[in-house]
Amino acid sequence: MLFSVQYQGFYVGDHLDMHVLPNDCVPVSAKQMAEIHKLVIAGFVITAINGDALVTKKRNEK
């Protein structure tokens, strides 16, 4: 599974699909995917993914 920070969305694909996916797609594990779902539902925006770390901010934060 891939995640785009720019579009805040998940994409299914592999390295062969990268030319049609957003440029910032990064692979995420099932554990990260579940955590991202929880954070987005709670009103957070994912601003970066680095390994197992997710950086977030509240939707209305500047």
C-alpha positions, 0 to 999 in steps of 0.5 A: 500500500502506498500513501500520498502526503500531498493528497492524504490518500492511499493507493494500491500499486507497486514500482511499475505503477509509480509513473501514474501515481502522485510523486510523493507516494511512499510505501506504508505497512499495514500497521502504519495504514491503521495508524494513519486512518485513526489520525485522519479520522481524529482530525489530523493531517499527515505531513510526513512519513519517515520509516515508522514515524508519522508527523501530524498536525491538526487540520486547522493549525498553521 
